[in-house]
Amino acid sequence: MLRLEPRARPSAWMAWLSPLLAVLLTMLCGFVLFLAVGKDPVASLSVFFLEPLRGLQGWSEVGVKMAPLLMIAVGLSLCFRANVFNIGAEGQFVVGAIAAGALILRIDNDANGGFWLMSLALLAGVLGGMAWASVTAWLRDRFNANEILVSLMLVYVAELLLSYLVHGVLMDPDGFGFPQSRLFSDGFLLPAILPGTRLHPGILLALGAAMLGWLFLARSFAGFRLQVGGMAPLAARYAGFSSRRSLWLAMLASGGLAGLAGACEIMGPIGQLTPSISPGYGFAAIIVAFVGRLHPIGVIFSSFIMAVLYIGGELSQSRLGMPSAITGIFQGILLFALLACDVLIHNRLRWRP
């Protein structure tokens, strides 16, 4: 029978092979799932995993989904490496979108947009996300509140705030009562970087954030302090590293990137404020961060996989008649597969008769 035996030391190879095995296990479980509901599993998996990558249009749509996932996941990787569990990136995403959208709606009638005003709106999104994350950081710092619960509960506050605003002061007066803001003028919309597609410069900002995150962790003393504080708090305290500084740095960086993702989303594919500006990017990015091994470069790969799952889920609904929950099912399978494969980092399988 197969048994698990503890390894003498964790396997470095398995640490990086585990996400790849998790993706393969996810595809295998998908095969069984489609077979169980009476679909051709090979054709269904082709629609789910291969169809999103057919042609330039498909790749560009994956890039549109990948941009917010990558931005948020880079920030979460910094947080989790600092042993700060920010579960509320979804709320920071929403507040960043609110801040950028409110600024655009305020100046849209008096200005024509352009590079500098779009940059100002993106900065407003960053500051909005940072402000929302600072609430969690302050409560953790001042009252030792659990950041997991606080950040998670603030997600629902942010979503209710967005709903209140689009039903009230930010509602389009000419929108026939629909809960949405006015459409932003073209001068405040991120331009397409590929003609005929929706791919916007947000993907470049996301890749830039990943590179800066890697440089921060690998090449800066502040990044070293942050990681030591997460891995060995007692050693960090002995060395004189401030846990408060690491907390605030991680939360503000994570919140700022989530807010930037929210601003890019409303200035890109959405073009206005609506009650549902996110299909759960903030929560999906948690999976992205762990599949990417909390490494700013690793999350580029994992955010691409998650973006394919989003597009594949949408295609499965339209072409195969699958329910809207199919995307969440595959995300959950991927997470559980990763947790199962991670067992092999510290253990090995042995056959014993």
BELCORSUL-V395170 format. One record per residue. N is the residue number from 1. RES is the residue in three letters. PHI is phi in degrees with one decimal (999 if undefined). Layout:
((N:RES:PHI) (N:RES:PHI))
This chain:
((1:MET:999) (2:LEU:-80.6) (3:ARG:-134.6) (4:LEU:-92.2) (5:GLU:-119.4) (6:PRO:-61.8) (7:ARG:-81.8) (8:ALA:-65.7) (9:ARG:-147.3) (10:PRO:-58.1) (11:SER:-84.6) (12:ALA:-67.7) (13:TRP:-63.2) (14:MET:-67.1) (15:ALA:-60.8) (16:TRP:-94.9) (17:LEU:-77.5) (18:SER:-55.8) (19:PRO:-61.4) (20:LEU:-66.6) (21:LEU:-64.3) (22:ALA:-64.4) (23:VAL:-64.2) (24:LEU:-64.5) (25:LEU:-64.5) (26:THR:-62.2) (27:MET:-66.3) (28:LEU:-64.5) (29:CYS:-64.6) (30:GLY:-63.6) (31:PHE:-57.7) (32:VAL:-66.0) (33:LEU:-63.3) (34:PHE:-65.3) (35:LEU:-64.2) (36:ALA:-67.9) (37:VAL:-95.4) (38:GLY:84.1) (39:LYS:-101.1) (40:ASP:-66.9) (41:PRO:-63.9) (42:VAL:-67.6) (43:ALA:-65.6) (44:SER:-67.1) (45:LEU:-65.4) (46:SER:-63.6) (47:VAL:-63.3) (48:PHE:-75.7) (49:PHE:-107.8) (50:LEU:-101.6) (51:GLU:-59.5) (52:PRO:-61.9) (53:LEU:-106.6) (54:ARG:-89.8) (55:GLY:83.8) (56:LEU:-62.6) (57:GLN:-61.2) (58:GLY:-64.4) (59:TRP:-62.4) (60:SER:-67.3) (61:GLU:-67.1) (62:VAL:-62.0) (63:GLY:-63.9) (64:VAL:-62.4) (65:LYS:-72.9) (66:MET:-69.2) (67:ALA:-57.4) (68:PRO:-66.3) (69:LEU:-62.2) (70:LEU:-68.7) (71:MET:-57.9) (72:ILE:-66.6) (73:ALA:-66.4) (74:VAL:-61.9) (75:GLY:-63.4) (76:LEU:-66.4) (77:SER:-61.6) (78:LEU:-63.0) (79:CYS:-61.9) (80:PHE:-66.4) (81:ARG:-66.7) (82:ALA:-86.7) (83:ASN:63.3) (84:VAL:-113.7) (85:PHE:-98.1) (86:ASN:-84.2) (87:ILE:-100.7) (88:GLY:-105.4) (89:ALA:-60.8) (90:GLU:-61.5) (91:GLY:-67.0) (92:GLN:-67.4) (93:PHE:-59.9) (94:VAL:-65.8) (95:VAL:-68.2) (96:GLY:-61.1) (97:ALA:-64.7) (98:ILE:-61.5) (99:ALA:-62.2) (100:ALA:-66.1) (101:GLY:-65.6) (102:ALA:-63.4) (103:LEU:-63.8) (104:ILE:-62.0) (105:LEU:-64.3) (106:ARG:-73.2) (107:ILE:-105.6) (108:ASP:-63.0) (109:ASN:-75.9) (110:ASP:-105.0) (111:ALA:-138.0) (112:ASN:-99.7) (113:GLY:81.6) (114:GLY:106.8) (115:PHE:-57.2) (116:TRP:-69.9) (117:LEU:-71.8) (118:MET:-64.6) (119:SER:-63.2) (120:LEU:-63.1) (121:ALA:-65.9) (122:LEU:-64.4) (123:LEU:-64.1) (124:ALA:-61.2) (125:GLY:-62.5) (126:VAL:-60.0) (127:LEU:-66.2) (128:GLY:-62.1) (129:GLY:-64.2) (130:MET:-65.4) (131:ALA:-62.8) (132:TRP:-69.4) (133:ALA:-68.3) (134:SER:-66.9) (135:VAL:-61.7) (136:THR:-64.0) (137:ALA:-62.6) (138:TRP:-65.9) (139:LEU:-65.8) (140:ARG:-68.0) (141:ASP:-71.3) (142:ARG:-85.1) (143:PHE:-118.8) (144:ASN:56.4) (145:ALA:-69.8) (146:ASN:-72.5) (147:GLU:-67.5) (148:ILE:-63.5) (149:LEU:-68.9) (150:VAL:-63.6) (151:SER:-65.2) (152:LEU:-67.0) (153:MET:-66.1) (154:LEU:-68.2) (155:VAL:-59.3) (156:TYR:-70.1) (157:VAL:-63.5) (158:ALA:-63.7) (159:GLU:-66.4) (160:LEU:-68.5) (161:LEU:-63.1) (162:LEU:-61.4) (163:SER:-61.6) (164:TYR:-61.7) (165:LEU:-70.1) (166:VAL:-77.2) (167:HIS:-91.6) (168:GLY:-128.7) (169:VAL:-66.0) (170:LEU:-98.7) (171:MET:-68.8) (172:ASP:-67.7) (173:PRO:-64.5) (174:ASP:-105.7) (175:GLY:-99.3) (176:PHE:56.8) (177:GLY:81.6) (178:PHE:-72.4) (179:PRO:-76.3) (180:GLN:-158.4) (181:SER:-83.8) (182:ARG:-64.4) (183:LEU:-67.4) (184:PHE:-71.3) (185:SER:-70.6) (186:ASP:-58.1) (187:GLY:-67.4) (188:PHE:-111.0) (189:LEU:-102.7) (190:LEU:-65.3) (191:PRO:-73.0) (192:ALA:-74.4) (193:ILE:-90.8) (194:LEU:-125.7) (195:PRO:-57.5) (196:GLY:81.9) (197:THR:-126.1) (198:ARG:-99.7) (199:LEU:-68.0) (200:HIS:-115.4) (201:PRO:-64.6) (202:GLY:-57.2) (203:ILE:-67.1) (204:LEU:-70.1) (205:LEU:-63.2) (206:ALA:-65.8) (207:LEU:-64.8) (208:GLY:-64.0) (209:ALA:-62.7) (210:ALA:-63.8) (211:MET:-66.6) (212:LEU:-65.1) (213:GLY:-62.4) (214:TRP:-64.6) (215:LEU:-62.9) (216:PHE:-63.2) (217:LEU:-74.0) (218:ALA:-93.8) (219:ARG:-127.1) (220:SER:-122.9) (221:PHE:-68.8) (222:ALA:-63.5) (223:GLY:-66.0) (224:PHE:-63.5) (225:ARG:-59.4) (226:LEU:-62.6) (227:GLN:-71.0) (228:VAL:-64.4) (229:GLY:-61.0) (230:GLY:-79.6) (231:MET:-82.8) (232:ALA:-142.1) (233:PRO:-57.0) (234:LEU:-67.2) (235:ALA:-65.8) (236:ALA:-64.5) (237:ARG:-66.1) (238:TYR:-64.1) (239:ALA:-78.7) (240:GLY:86.9) (241:PHE:-77.5) (242:SER:-85.2) (243:SER:-70.0) (244:ARG:-64.5) (245:ARG:-63.0) (246:SER:-64.2) (247:LEU:-59.2) (248:TRP:-67.7) (249:LEU:-62.7) (250:ALA:-65.8) (251:MET:-67.1) (252:LEU:-68.6) (253:ALA:-64.4) (254:SER:-64.9) (255:GLY:-63.9) (256:GLY:-64.2) (257:LEU:-69.1) (258:ALA:-65.0) (259:GLY:-64.0) (260:LEU:-62.9) (261:ALA:-62.2) (262:GLY:-64.0) (263:ALA:-63.8) (264:CYS:-63.0) (265:GLU:-67.6) (266:ILE:-78.3) (267:MET:-90.8) (268:GLY:-111.0) (269:PRO:-71.3) (270:ILE:-89.3) (271:GLY:80.4) (272:GLN:-170.6) (273:LEU:-92.5) (274:THR:-133.5) (275:PRO:-63.8) (276:SER:-125.5) (277:ILE:-92.6) (278:SER:-134.4) (279:PRO:-85.6) (280:GLY:100.5) (281:TYR:-57.3) (282:GLY:-63.1) (283:PHE:-81.1) (284:ALA:-63.1) (285:ALA:-67.3) (286:ILE:-63.4) (287:ILE:-63.6) (288:VAL:-58.0) (289:ALA:-61.8) (290:PHE:-75.6) (291:VAL:-63.1) (292:GLY:-81.8) (293:ARG:62.2) (294:LEU:54.7) (295:HIS:-112.5) (296:PRO:-56.3) (297:ILE:-84.2) (298:GLY:-62.1) (299:VAL:-72.5) (300:ILE:-63.3) (301:PHE:-62.9) (302:SER:-69.0) (303:SER:-68.6) (304:PHE:-64.0) (305:ILE:-60.2) (306:MET:-66.5) (307:ALA:-64.2) (308:VAL:-62.1) (309:LEU:-62.3) (310:TYR:-63.8) (311:ILE:-67.2) (312:GLY:-61.9) (313:GLY:-63.6) (314:GLU:-65.5) (315:LEU:-66.7) (316:SER:-64.4) (317:GLN:-67.6) (318:SER:-78.3) (319:ARG:-102.4) (320:LEU:-111.9) (321:GLY:72.5) (322:MET:-77.6) (323:PRO:-71.1) (324:SER:-65.5) (325:ALA:-73.3) (326:ILE:-61.3) (327:THR:-64.4) (328:GLY:-63.2) (329:ILE:-62.6) (330:PHE:-67.0) (331:GLN:-63.4) (332:GLY:-64.9) (333:ILE:-61.2) (334:LEU:-61.1) (335:LEU:-63.9) (336:PHE:-66.1) (337:ALA:-64.2) (338:LEU:-65.3) (339:LEU:-61.6) (340:ALA:-66.3) (341:CYS:-69.3) (342:ASP:-65.6) (343:VAL:-59.1) (344:LEU:-75.5) (345:ILE:-68.5) (346:HIS:-104.2) (347:ASN:-137.7) (348:ARG:-126.6) (349:LEU:-84.2) (350:ARG:-128.9) (351:TRP:-93.5) (352:ARG:-127.5) (353:PRO:-69.0))
